[in-house]
Amino acid sequence: MTGGAAGTGAPPTGLRALLDAAIELYAERPAEADRLRARRERLDGPLRVALVGRVKAGKSTLLNALVGARVAPTDAGECTRVVTTYRHGAVPRVTRLDADGTARRLPVHRVAGGLELDLAGAAPQEVDQLVVDWPAPDLEPVTLVDTPGTSSLSVDTSARTHAFLDEEDRMPGADAIVYLTRQLQPDDVSFLAAFQSRSGAGGSSATTITVLSRADEIGSGRLDALHAADEVAHRMSGDPAVQAVSSAVLPVAGLLALAGRTLRHGEFVALRSLAHAPPADVESMLLSADRFCRAQAPVPVSATVRAALLERLGMFGVRLSIALVRAGMPDARALAEELVHRSGLAQLQAHIAERFTERSELLTAEAALRTVEAVLRATPLPGDDALWRELERLRLAAHAPVELALVAASEEDGVLPAELRTEARRLLGAHGGSPATRLGLVDHASEQELRSVAVETITRWQARGADPLAPRATRDAIAVVVHSCEAVLAELDGPRSGLPGAQPGAGGPGPEGDQTEGDQPRLGDERDPVDPSAPGDQALRHVHREQRQHARDQERPARP
């Protein structure tokens, strides 16, 4: 999984000061202090993305494909009933965190280039979660979490996932989620809406990507199954109820993706032998799994090897691989790359990078503000007035959540014209938060060139926003883009006196070291008040209102 640069800087100084002050105020309330301390530590760690969905949705298989190794159990064993966190580590390591708070190091059982997990005698209800350290480059920018099925027949098993994501009692275990489904149901939408309301995206869809999972099984596994899955995903993404809770809907064939990422030369040789066998015999075998694994078959590949291929690739994967080899796929590497491409995994990786990891500081910063607010509301203490004032100041100064929401909304018809969307997304920081990346310049562009392009871009977008014939939602979205460009220019101009301006994508005042002690407002300092009717927030409210009105208009029957 590729992860790009993560924005213009670390979370703002004011946010760290707010958390430190809150930790000090709640020093005699261990539960609240621990929660705040854990949230502060999360500011410096990789983003945590949970894979969530119903039982048998393919969560563990997709996680293995994202990691590039078989580290998550895919059977119905006891470990699939426990939340398991996969993070980057120099050496493989497995730690069991028990419900009573103790931690126990477990033996590492490596099998076939992967990992075999067990609970070492503990019952699932006695385990809070497993933590797996694994030396995979794809785990460096993001920590992945495998969760039990949300619709398990065991109420206790499903409850573990809900508790892991819930923020009512503690810090939630995920900053964003990839939700796997084969057909989105009303309770799935309700689940996602609940997560959004507690996540760091201000209730927008920016913290969720929906995956139409096991896409190769749509259309009975025919060679055109993935095209059919594309159409289903497109229809699903056009549903206003889905748009409200998810930033994208992507079809992914997890088993095909995993096979592509872990394909071995011997498997390619077996597939090549099948591709070169008499076509009529092979086509007859490909009619069903039973025929393919039949002991007596007129092909030079044993039944044992054929059964292993079926387990690794699935029926669709076997059919597709044989067709690709017949079409001239020369070696195992070429076939593996093609399988990954066709599976939809590369598209999902790009979306995770763009929507999550490249904006991780923004998501974690907003989530930290939500944690502080939750603690203050649940457990008010004398002297918390200064914390409330600083919390509100940081919230009002933040432009980042507005950018996140508009990036998610920009793909919908009616928000921005098609010819403006690509540039708008770049200017909003969808591909990275540095001034050069936002302005479409090389990383080593001179400050003069950056400033010149920023001024030209602001002028051009302001002219677009002045069009009186443009829909209100479009003009308001353009105002958000202009605000982002102005923030880029302000960053290039350096720190100014008075209230520190929010850097693009920083979620509040500038990063540490950008202000002198005299310029940085103290916690609770009421100078430099922030105007609560900042154009960014106001504009996005207009955008969302226009979208809701458009959806209502679409639902009304036409007048006779």
C-alpha positions as CSV (number, residue, x, y, z in Angstrom):
1,M,0.0,0.0,0.0
2,T,1.5,3.2,-1.1
3,G,1.3,6.2,1.2
4,G,2.3,9.7,0.1
5,A,3.5,12.6,2.0
6,A,1.1,13.5,4.8
7,G,0.3,17.1,4.5
8,T,2.1,20.3,5.4
9,G,3.1,19.4,8.9
10,A,2.3,17.9,12.3
11,P,-0.8,18.7,14.3
12,P,-0.8,22.3,15.5
13,T,1.0,23.6,18.6
14,G,-2.3,24.7,20.0
15,L,-3.8,21.2,19.9
16,R,-0.9,19.7,21.8
17,A,-1.1,22.5,24.4
18,L,-4.8,21.8,24.7
19,L,-4.3,18.1,25.3
20,D,-1.5,18.8,27.8
21,A,-3.6,21.2,29.7
22,A,-6.5,18.7,29.7
23,I,-4.3,15.9,30.9
24,E,-3.1,18.2,33.8
25,L,-6.7,19.2,34.7
26,Y,-7.8,15.6,34.8
27,A,-4.7,14.3,36.6
28,E,-6.8,13.0,39.5
29,R,-9.3,11.3,37.2
30,P,-7.2,8.3,35.9
31,A,-9.7,7.1,33.3
32,E,-10.1,10.5,31.6
33,A,-6.4,11.3,31.9
34,D,-5.4,8.0,30.3
35,R,-7.8,8.6,27.4
36,L,-6.5,12.0,26.7
37,R,-2.9,10.8,27.0
38,A,-3.5,8.0,24.6
39,R,-5.1,10.4,22.1
40,R,-2.0,12.7,22.4
41,E,0.3,9.8,21.6
42,R,-1.9,8.9,18.6
43,L,-1.0,12.3,17.0
44,D,2.5,11.0,16.3
45,G,1.6,7.5,15.1
46,P,0.4,6.2,11.8
47,L,-3.3,6.4,11.0
48,R,-5.4,3.4,12.2
49,V,-7.8,2.0,9.5
50,A,-10.2,-0.8,10.5
51,L,-11.7,-3.3,8.1
52,V,-15.3,-3.7,9.1
53,G,-18.2,-5.7,7.7
54,R,-20.5,-8.6,8.1
55,V,-19.4,-12.2,8.7
56,K,-17.8,-13.7,5.5
57,A,-17.5,-10.3,3.9
58,G,-13.8,-11.0,3.1
59,K,-12.2,-8.7,5.6
60,S,-9.3,-10.9,6.6
61,T,-8.6,-11.8,2.9
62,L,-8.6,-8.2,1.9
63,L,-6.3,-7.3,4.9
64,N,-3.8,-10.0,3.7
65,A,-3.9,-8.5,0.2
66,L,-3.2,-5.0,1.5
67,V,-0.3,-6.3,3.6
68,G,1.0,-8.6,0.9
69,A,1.2,-11.6,3.2
70,R,-1.1,-14.2,4.8
71,V,-1.0,-12.8,8.3
72,A,-4.7,-12.7,9.1
73,P,-6.6,-15.9,9.7
74,T,-9.4,-16.5,7.1
75,D,-11.0,-19.6,8.6
76,A,-13.8,-19.6,11.2
77,G,-11.3,-20.2,14.1
78,E,-11.2,-18.4,17.5
79,C,-8.9,-15.7,16.3
80,T,-11.5,-14.3,13.9
81,R,-13.6,-13.5,16.9
82,V,-11.0,-11.1,18.3
83,V,-10.0,-7.6,17.2
84,T,-6.5,-7.9,15.8
85,T,-4.2,-4.9,15.0
86,Y,-1.5,-5.2,12.4
87,R,1.3,-2.6,12.6
88,H,4.8,-2.2,11.2
89,G,7.6,-3.8,13.1
90,A,11.2,-4.7,12.4
91,V,10.6,-8.3,13.4
92,P,7.5,-10.4,13.6
93,R,5.9,-10.3,17.0
94,V,2.5,-11.2,18.5
95,T,1.1,-9.7,21.7
96,R,-2.1,-10.7,23.4
97,L,-3.8,-7.9,25.3
98,D,-6.2,-9.5,27.8
99,A,-9.5,-8.1,29.1
100,D,-8.0,-7.6,32.6
101,G,-5.3,-5.3,31.2
102,T,-2.3,-7.7,31.1
103,A,-0.2,-8.2,28.0
104,R,1.4,-11.5,27.1
105,R,3.9,-12.2,24.3
106,L,2.9,-15.2,22.2
107,P,5.0,-17.5,20.0
108,V,5.3,-16.5,16.4
109,H,4.3,-19.4,14.1
110,R,5.3,-18.7,10.5
111,V,3.8,-20.8,7.7
112,A,4.4,-20.5,4.0
113,G,5.6,-16.9,4.2
114,G,2.7,-15.9,6.4
115,L,1.6,-16.2,10.0
116,E,-0.6,-18.6,12.0
117,L,-2.3,-17.1,15.0
118,D,-3.8,-18.7,18.0
119,L,-4.9,-17.4,21.5
120,A,-2.5,-19.7,23.4
121,G,-5.3,-21.3,25.4
122,A,-7.3,-18.2,26.2
123,A,-11.0,-18.0,25.4
124,P,-12.0,-15.2,23.0
125,Q,-14.0,-13.4,25.6
126,E,-10.9,-13.2,27.8
127,V,-9.0,-11.3,25.1
128,D,-9.3,-7.6,24.4
129,Q,-7.3,-7.8,21.2
130,L,-4.2,-9.2,19.5
131,V,-1.4,-6.9,18.3
132,V,0.8,-8.2,15.4
133,D,4.0,-6.5,14.4
134,W,5.0,-7.4,10.9
135,P,7.9,-6.2,8.7
136,A,5.8,-5.2,5.7
137,P,6.4,-1.9,3.9
138,D,2.7,-1.5,3.4
139,L,2.2,-1.2,7.1
140,E,4.6,1.8,7.5
141,P,2.1,4.6,6.6
142,V,-1.0,2.9,8.1
143,T,-1.9,0.5,10.9
144,L,-4.6,-2.0,9.8
145,V,-7.2,-3.5,12.1
146,D,-9.1,-6.7,11.4
147,T,-12.5,-6.8,13.2
148,P,-15.0,-9.6,13.9
149,G,-18.2,-9.7,11.8
150,T,-20.8,-7.1,12.7
151,S,-23.7,-9.5,12.1
152,S,-22.3,-12.6,13.8
153,L,-24.7,-15.1,15.4
154,S,-22.7,-14.5,18.6
155,V,-23.8,-11.2,20.1
156,D,-20.6,-11.0,22.1
157,T,-18.5,-11.3,18.9
158,S,-20.3,-8.5,17.1
159,A,-20.2,-6.4,20.3
160,R,-16.4,-6.4,20.2
161,T,-16.4,-4.6,16.9
162,H,-18.9,-2.0,18.1
163,A,-17.0,-1.4,21.3
164,F,-13.7,-1.1,19.4
165,L,-15.1,1.7,17.2
166,D,-17.2,3.4,19.9
167,E,-16.0,6.6,21.5
168,E,-18.6,6.7,24.3
169,D,-16.3,5.2,27.0
170,R,-12.8,5.5,25.6
171,M,-10.8,6.5,22.5
172,P,-12.1,4.6,19.5
173,G,-9.7,2.1,18.0
174,A,-9.8,3.4,14.4
175,D,-9.5,6.8,12.8
176,A,-11.1,5.6,9.5
177,I,-12.7,2.5,8.2
178,V,-13.0,0.4,5.1
179,Y,-16.4,-1.1,5.2
180,L,-16.9,-4.4,3.2
181,T,-20.3,-5.4,2.0
182,R,-21.8,-7.5,-0.7
183,Q,-25.1,-5.6,-0.6
184,L,-25.4,-2.5,1.5
185,Q,-28.4,-2.9,3.9
186,P,-30.2,-0.1,6.0
187,D,-28.5,-1.3,9.2
188,D,-25.1,-1.0,7.4
189,V,-25.9,2.6,6.6
190,S,-27.0,3.2,10.2
191,F,-23.7,1.6,11.5
192,L,-21.6,3.9,9.2
193,A,-23.6,7.0,10.2
194,A,-23.0,6.2,13.9
195,F,-19.2,5.8,13.2
196,Q,-19.2,9.1,11.3
197,S,-20.8,11.0,14.1
198,R,-18.1,9.8,16.5
199,S,-15.1,10.0,14.1
200,G,-12.8,12.9,13.4
201,A,-14.4,14.0,10.1
202,G,-17.0,16.2,11.6
203,G,-19.8,13.7,10.7
204,S,-18.9,13.8,7.0
205,S,-18.2,10.8,4.8
206,A,-14.5,11.5,4.7
207,T,-13.5,8.7,7.1
208,T,-15.1,5.8,5.3
209,I,-14.5,3.9,2.0
210,T,-17.1,1.2,1.1
211,V,-15.8,-1.9,-0.7
212,L,-18.1,-4.1,-2.7
213,S,-16.3,-7.2,-1.6
214,R,-15.9,-10.6,-3.3
215,A,-16.6,-8.8,-6.5
216,D,-15.4,-11.8,-8.6
217,E,-18.5,-13.8,-7.3
218,I,-20.9,-11.4,-8.9
219,G,-22.3,-12.8,-12.1
220,S,-21.5,-16.4,-11.1
221,G,-17.8,-16.0,-11.5
222,R,-17.9,-15.4,-15.3
223,L,-15.0,-13.6,-16.9
224,D,-17.1,-10.4,-17.1
225,A,-17.8,-10.6,-13.3
226,L,-15.6,-7.6,-12.5
227,H,-17.4,-5.4,-15.1
228,A,-20.7,-6.3,-13.6
229,A,-19.3,-5.4,-10.1
230,D,-18.2,-2.0,-11.5
231,E,-21.8,-1.3,-12.5
232,V,-23.2,-2.4,-9.2
233,A,-20.6,-0.2,-7.3
234,H,-21.5,2.8,-9.6
235,R,-25.2,2.4,-8.8
236,M,-24.5,2.1,-5.1
237,S,-22.3,5.2,-5.1
238,G,-25.1,7.2,-6.6
239,D,-27.4,6.5,-3.7
240,P,-27.7,9.7,-1.5
241,A,-27.9,7.5,1.6
242,V,-24.6,5.9,0.7
243,Q,-23.0,9.2,-0.3
244,A,-23.8,10.6,3.2
245,V,-21.8,7.9,4.9
246,S,-19.0,6.9,2.5
247,S,-16.6,8.8,0.3
248,A,-16.4,6.1,-2.4
249,V,-17.7,2.7,-3.3
250,L,-15.1,0.4,-4.9
251,P,-15.4,-3.2,-6.2
252,V,-12.6,-5.4,-5.0
253,A,-11.9,-9.2,-5.5
254,G,-9.9,-9.8,-2.4
255,L,-8.9,-13.4,-3.1
256,L,-7.7,-12.5,-6.6
257,A,-5.8,-9.6,-5.1
258,L,-4.1,-11.8,-2.5
259,A,-3.2,-14.4,-5.1
260,G,-1.7,-11.7,-7.3
261,R,0.4,-10.3,-4.4
262,T,1.7,-13.7,-3.3
263,L,1.8,-15.6,-6.6
264,R,4.6,-18.2,-6.8
265,H,6.5,-19.4,-9.8
266,G,5.3,-23.0,-9.4
267,E,1.7,-21.8,-9.5
268,F,2.4,-19.9,-12.7
269,V,3.9,-23.1,-14.2
270,A,0.8,-25.1,-13.4
271,L,-1.5,-22.4,-14.9
272,R,0.6,-22.3,-18.0
273,S,0.3,-26.1,-18.3
274,L,-3.5,-25.8,-18.1
275,A,-3.5,-22.9,-20.6
276,H,-1.6,-25.1,-23.1
277,A,-3.7,-28.2,-22.6
278,P,-6.4,-29.0,-25.2
279,P,-8.9,-26.1,-24.9
280,A,-12.0,-28.3,-25.0
281,D,-10.8,-30.4,-22.1
282,V,-9.9,-27.4,-20.0
283,E,-13.2,-25.5,-20.8
284,S,-15.1,-28.6,-19.6
285,M,-13.1,-28.6,-16.4
286,L,-13.7,-24.9,-15.8
287,L,-17.5,-25.4,-15.7
288,S,-17.5,-26.0,-12.0
289,A,-15.1,-26.5,-9.0
290,D,-16.0,-30.2,-8.8
291,R,-15.0,-30.8,-12.4
292,F,-11.8,-28.8,-12.0
293,C,-10.7,-30.8,-9.0
294,R,-11.8,-34.2,-10.4
295,A,-9.1,-36.9,-9.8
296,Q,-9.2,-38.1,-13.4
297,A,-8.7,-35.3,-15.9
298,P,-7.0,-35.1,-19.3
299,V,-4.5,-32.4,-18.3
300,P,-0.8,-32.6,-17.1
301,V,-1.6,-31.1,-13.7
302,S,-2.4,-33.3,-10.7
303,A,-5.6,-33.0,-8.8
304,T,-3.7,-31.9,-5.7
305,V,-2.2,-29.0,-7.5
306,R,-5.5,-28.1,-9.1
307,A,-7.2,-28.0,-5.7
308,A,-4.4,-25.8,-4.4
309,L,-4.9,-23.4,-7.3
310,L,-8.6,-23.3,-6.7
311,E,-8.1,-22.5,-3.0
312,R,-5.6,-19.7,-3.8
313,L,-7.4,-18.1,-6.8
314,G,-11.0,-19.1,-6.6
315,M,-12.9,-20.3,-9.7
316,F,-12.9,-16.9,-11.3
317,G,-9.2,-16.4,-10.7
318,V,-8.4,-19.7,-12.3
319,R,-10.5,-19.0,-15.3
320,L,-9.0,-15.5,-15.6
321,S,-5.4,-16.6,-15.1
322,I,-5.7,-19.3,-17.8
323,A,-7.2,-16.8,-20.2
324,L,-4.4,-14.3,-19.5
325,V,-1.7,-16.9,-20.0
326,R,-3.3,-17.9,-23.3
327,A,-3.3,-14.3,-24.3
328,G,0.5,-14.1,-23.9
329,M,1.2,-13.3,-20.2
330,P,4.9,-14.3,-20.2
331,D,5.8,-14.9,-16.6
332,A,4.7,-15.0,-13.0
333,R,5.5,-11.4,-12.3
334,A,3.5,-10.1,-15.3
335,L,0.5,-12.3,-14.3
336,A,0.7,-11.2,-10.7
337,E,0.6,-7.5,-11.7
338,E,-2.3,-8.1,-14.0
339,L,-4.3,-10.0,-11.3
340,V,-3.7,-7.2,-8.8
341,H,-4.8,-4.6,-11.3
342,R,-7.9,-6.4,-12.3
343,S,-8.9,-7.2,-8.7
344,G,-9.5,-3.5,-7.9
345,L,-6.8,-3.6,-5.1
346,A,-4.6,-0.9,-6.7
347,Q,-7.6,1.4,-6.9
348,L,-8.4,0.8,-3.2
349,Q,-4.8,1.4,-2.2
350,A,-4.8,4.7,-4.1
351,H,-8.0,5.8,-2.4
352,I,-6.7,4.8,1.1
353,A,-3.5,6.8,0.4
354,E,-5.4,9.8,-1.0
355,R,-8.3,9.9,1.5
356,F,-6.6,8.6,4.6
357,T,-2.8,8.4,4.9
358,E,-2.0,11.6,3.0
359,R,-4.3,13.5,5.3
360,S,-3.6,11.5,8.5
361,E,-2.6,14.5,10.5
362,L,-5.9,16.2,9.7
363,L,-8.0,13.2,10.7
364,T,-6.1,12.6,13.9
365,A,-6.2,16.3,14.9
366,E,-9.9,16.6,14.4
367,A,-10.4,13.3,16.3
368,A,-8.3,14.7,19.2
369,L,-10.6,17.7,19.4
370,R,-13.6,15.4,19.6
371,T,-12.0,13.4,22.4
372,V,-11.3,16.6,24.4
373,E,-14.9,17.7,23.9
374,A,-16.3,14.3,24.9
375,V,-14.3,14.3,28.1
376,L,-15.3,17.9,29.0
377,R,-18.9,17.1,28.4
378,A,-19.0,13.8,30.2
379,T,-16.9,14.9,33.2
380,P,-17.0,18.7,33.8
381,L,-14.5,20.0,36.4
382,P,-13.9,23.4,38.0
383,G,-11.5,25.4,35.9
384,D,-12.4,23.8,32.5
385,D,-13.6,27.1,31.0
386,A,-10.1,27.8,29.5
387,L,-10.2,24.4,27.8
388,W,-13.6,25.1,26.3
389,R,-12.4,28.5,25.0
390,E,-9.3,27.0,23.4
391,L,-11.2,24.1,22.0
392,E,-13.7,26.4,20.3
393,R,-10.8,28.6,19.0
394,L,-9.1,25.7,17.4
395,R,-12.4,24.4,15.9
396,L,-13.2,27.8,14.3
397,A,-9.7,28.3,13.0
398,A,-9.6,24.9,11.3
399,H,-10.2,24.7,7.6
400,A,-9.0,21.1,7.2
401,P,-12.3,19.4,8.0
402,V,-14.0,21.6,5.4
403,E,-11.4,20.5,2.8
404,L,-11.9,16.8,3.7
405,A,-15.6,17.0,3.3
406,L,-15.4,18.9,0.0
407,V,-12.8,16.4,-1.4
408,A,-15.4,13.6,-0.6
409,A,-18.2,15.7,-2.1
410,S,-16.3,16.8,-5.2
411,E,-17.0,13.6,-7.1
412,E,-20.7,14.1,-7.0
413,D,-22.6,15.8,-9.8
414,G,-23.7,19.3,-9.2
415,V,-21.0,20.4,-6.7
416,L,-18.3,21.4,-9.2
417,P,-18.3,21.2,-13.0
418,A,-16.4,18.2,-14.4
419,E,-13.6,20.4,-15.9
420,L,-12.8,21.9,-12.4
421,R,-12.9,18.8,-10.3
422,T,-9.3,17.5,-10.9
423,E,-7.7,20.8,-10.1
424,A,-10.0,21.5,-7.2
425,R,-9.1,18.2,-5.6
426,R,-5.4,18.9,-6.0
427,L,-5.8,22.4,-4.5
428,L,-7.8,21.0,-1.6
429,G,-4.9,18.7,-0.7
430,A,-6.3,15.4,-2.0
431,H,-2.8,14.4,-3.3
432,G,-0.8,15.9,-0.5
433,G,-0.7,19.0,1.6
434,S,2.6,20.7,0.6
435,P,2.3,24.0,-1.3
436,A,4.1,22.6,-4.3
437,T,1.8,19.5,-4.5
438,R,-1.3,21.6,-4.1
439,L,-0.2,24.0,-6.8
440,G,0.9,21.3,-9.2
441,L,4.6,22.2,-9.2
442,V,7.7,20.1,-8.6
443,D,8.9,19.7,-5.0
444,H,12.0,21.9,-5.6
445,A,10.0,24.8,-7.1
446,S,11.3,28.2,-6.0
447,E,9.4,30.3,-3.5
448,Q,8.9,33.0,-6.1
449,E,7.4,30.5,-8.5
450,L,5.2,29.1,-5.8
451,R,3.9,32.5,-4.9
452,S,3.4,33.5,-8.5
453,V,1.3,30.4,-9.2
454,A,-0.6,30.8,-6.0
455,V,-1.6,34.4,-6.8
456,E,-2.6,33.4,-10.4
457,T,-4.6,30.5,-9.1
458,I,-6.5,32.6,-6.5
459,T,-7.3,35.2,-9.1
460,R,-8.6,32.6,-11.6
461,W,-10.8,30.8,-9.1
462,Q,-12.2,34.0,-7.6
463,A,-13.3,34.9,-11.2
464,R,-15.0,31.6,-11.5
465,G,-16.8,32.1,-8.1
466,A,-18.0,35.5,-9.3
467,D,-20.2,34.0,-12.0
468,P,-23.7,35.0,-11.1
469,L,-25.2,32.2,-13.2
470,A,-23.3,29.4,-11.4
471,P,-25.4,27.3,-8.9
472,R,-25.1,28.4,-5.2
473,A,-23.5,25.0,-4.3
474,T,-20.8,25.5,-7.0
475,R,-20.0,29.1,-5.9
476,D,-19.8,28.0,-2.2
477,A,-17.5,25.1,-3.1
478,I,-15.3,27.5,-5.1
479,A,-15.1,29.7,-2.0
480,V,-13.6,26.7,-0.1
481,V,-11.0,26.2,-2.8
482,V,-10.1,29.9,-2.8
483,H,-9.7,29.7,1.0
484,S,-7.3,26.8,0.6
485,C,-5.2,28.7,-2.0
486,E,-5.1,31.8,0.3
487,A,-3.9,29.6,3.1
488,V,-1.1,28.3,0.8
489,L,-0.1,31.9,0.1
490,A,-0.2,32.8,3.8
491,E,2.1,29.9,4.5
492,L,4.5,31.1,1.9
493,D,4.5,34.6,3.4
494,G,5.4,33.2,6.8
495,P,4.0,33.8,10.3
496,R,2.2,37.1,10.9
497,S,1.3,38.9,14.0
498,G,-2.0,38.4,15.7
499,L,-4.0,35.2,15.5
500,P,-1.9,32.4,13.8
501,G,-3.6,31.4,10.5
502,A,-4.3,27.9,9.8
503,Q,-2.0,26.2,7.3
504,P,-3.7,24.3,4.5
505,G,-4.4,20.9,5.8
506,A,-3.1,21.6,9.3
507,G,-6.4,21.8,11.1
508,G,-5.7,24.9,13.1
509,P,-2.8,27.2,14.0
510,G,0.5,26.6,12.3
511,P,2.9,23.8,13.3
512,E,5.3,23.8,16.1
513,G,8.1,26.3,15.7
514,D,6.3,28.6,13.3
515,Q,5.4,31.2,16.0
516,T,7.3,32.9,18.8
517,E,6.1,32.6,22.3
518,G,4.7,36.1,22.1
519,D,2.8,35.4,19.0
520,Q,1.2,32.1,20.2
521,P,-2.0,32.8,22.2
522,R,-1.9,31.3,25.6
523,L,-4.6,28.7,26.6
524,G,-7.7,30.6,27.3
525,D,-6.4,33.9,25.9
526,E,-9.4,35.8,24.5
527,R,-7.5,38.2,22.2
528,D,-7.8,37.7,18.5
529,P,-11.3,36.3,18.5
530,V,-12.2,34.0,15.6
531,D,-15.2,34.9,13.5
532,P,-17.5,31.9,13.7
533,S,-19.0,32.7,10.3
534,A,-15.8,31.8,8.5
535,P,-16.4,31.4,4.8
536,G,-15.1,27.8,4.6
537,D,-17.6,26.3,7.2
538,Q,-20.4,28.5,5.9
539,A,-19.7,27.5,2.3
540,L,-19.7,23.8,3.0
541,R,-23.0,24.1,4.9
542,H,-24.4,25.7,1.8
543,V,-23.0,22.9,-0.4
544,H,-24.5,20.2,1.8
545,R,-27.8,22.0,2.0
546,E,-28.0,22.3,-1.8
547,Q,-27.1,18.6,-2.1
548,R,-29.9,17.6,0.2
549,Q,-32.4,19.8,-1.6
550,H,-31.3,18.3,-4.9
551,A,-31.9,14.8,-3.5
552,R,-35.4,15.8,-2.3
553,D,-36.2,17.3,-5.7
554,Q,-35.1,14.1,-7.4
555,E,-37.4,12.1,-5.1
556,R,-40.5,14.2,-5.8
557,P,-42.9,12.9,-8.4
558,A,-43.2,15.0,-11.5
559,R,-46.3,17.2,-11.7
560,P,-48.9,16.1,-14.3
